[in-house]
Amino acid sequence: MRSTRRRALGAGLAASALVALVAGTPAVAKSNPIPPAGKGTGPLQSVQLLSFNDYHGHLEATDSPLSATLDPSRTPAGGAEHLATALSELRKDAPKGRSLTVAAGDLIGGSTFLSGLFHDEPAVETLNAMKLDVSSVGNHEFDEGTAELLRMQKGGCHPVDGCYFPTQPYGGADFQWLAANVVKKSDGRTLLPGTSVKNVNGMKIGFIGMTLEATPTLVDPAGVASVDFKDEVETAESQAKLLKKQGVQSIVVLLHEGGYQSGTYDQCVGISGPIDQIARTMTADVDAIITGHTHQPYVCHIPDPAGHDRLVTSAASYGQVVTETDLVIDRRTGDVDRRHTTAQNHLVSRAAYPADPEQTKILAKWNAIAGPLAAQVVGSNAEDITGDAGGDRGIETPMGDLVADAILWGTQAPASGGAQISFMNVGGVRASLLYAPKYAEGPGQITYAEAYDVAPFGNLLVSMDLTGAQITTILEQQYQPVAARGSRPTLALGVSQGFSYQWDASRPQGSRVVPGSMTLNGTPLSATGTYRVSTLNFLANGGDLFTGFSAGTNLLGGAEDLANLVAYVKANPGLRAPADRVAGL
């Protein structure tokens, strides 16, 4: 998601057992009677690939452990300081020092306060220090549009906020973002390079980087109006052919699209979602696929179109897991030997991997200018209010409804929009509000940093006229089992207090809103009646495929979403989790 951000500060693992798994089956280690190849001399030589994804500027070690399903030990994991140490320690095991560090997108965007407040310059600085080599773009790299992504790559001061450290202007990313399937409409060329070739002791490895084709539905359409997003499988085939013409036989795809599995973080139990079909149809010229987007960890073997198993991996999110792939290359052919190539996921345990001093200095530098604003207490909550984008985005959640309440609060005055109903996409709610302290605040206190974590995208409130029938159309668009929705066919909308309806998931697409069930303050909505509805400009512009909002008329802009949320929590101390308002969703 989304559009232009706020002006900052008001200014212009422990190692797990190795498993090789068959997609869609319980975790069963494949036998390998041949000793590990590539570690010594001979034609088979290995290169260590360390990979992660969906970093999202989660710099500080404040994230909760992985779920009990993914990590039964619930070990505290993640944070830039610990991720950096994990990478450094894992590199010590690289054969003859041959190691590359790669990522599968969403390194920036949807970030926590410390990074997002400064347009993710802190996140890039930490990644530079971690010696990241190359990454694909993800949908969140486009949150602020294509021009800002290019600035993040090349460097330069922010066009509005300027330089945060005048004597140290932002220098850009030392690593290369790849965007093979992001094509400029003006000339048909890729926005950023599509591939990168790394020569490791004479062995060439080609990387193809892509985001999911559905990216335009996940960000503000206005920010990506100048580019097209192409099919992942078709792009991989064309780019692999070009690499092979360059004499590159070992090819790895970095893809910001993923799947789901029900095992632990180092397993592959019942893999499902878009990546399963993508992996089964992507050209056999690709030797491994490193993925992201779904925030799920897995180490899978999924057959390619020729029926040969191929590694498909993902490393959860927020720097809590690192995938270590031992990519074995036959020097005689220059191609990957898949029989000997293995991978395992490592948990970035904060206890096992102590804080890296260089990262600690980077965080301290940015905290020095962010701290005073971050620590301001702006409100309070009397209990946990949960249900953010990190969970199920296809259900009504208390946090989604709470943010919808805040939108209604900021737009219901006649001069502010006269709104009667408000909607909020659950995917845009980036954090929950817990009663226990998240940072250094007291129990039940909500700080500015916590409010930012909920609403980091800098959207604007928008009010409009919609008929009852048009509202029904929007609600029906919550369920769209189409390719553009990728791995999430259902994306729920939080609704404001006073509005209610019934949802029947057993009914066909387009008829799941139970007829006659929509009410406003107990009064049924009329299909032909006109109502004032408010939301965010992201949705108003058709984000998340909610194109029904485009039918709105008499539009009126409003406050920025973060400023409005802060004002709302200030005016409503002791917030509690809203009760369910939508039956069946």
Secondary structure, 3 states (H helix, E strand, C coil): CCCCCCCHHHCCCEECCCCCCECCCCCCCCCCCCCCCECCCCCEEEEEEEEECCCCCCCCCCCCCCCCCCCCCCCCECCHHHHHHHHHHHHCCCHHHCEEEEECCCCCCCCCHHHHCCCCHHHHHHHHHCCCCEEECCHHHHCCCHHHHHHHHHCCCECCCECCCCCCCCCCCCCEEECCCEEECCCCCECCCCEEEEEECCEEEEEEEEECCCHHHCCCHHHHCCEEECCHHHHHHHHHHHHHHCCCCEEEEEEECCCECCCCCCCCCCCECHHHHHHHHCCCCCCEEEECCCCCEEEEEEECCCCCEEEEEEECCCCCEEEEEEEEEECCCCEECCCCCEEEEEECECCCCCCCHHHHHHHHHHHHHHHHHHCCEEEEECCCECCCCCCCCCCCCHHHHHHHHHHHHHHCCHHHCCCCEEEEEHHHCCCCECCCCCCCCCCCEEEHHHHHHHCCCCCEEEEEEEEHHHHHHHHHCCECCCHHHCCCCECCEEECCCEEEEECCCCCCCCCECCCCCEECCEECCCCCEEEEEEEHHHHCCHHHCHHHHHCEEEEEEEEHHHHHHHHHHHCCCECCCCCCEECC
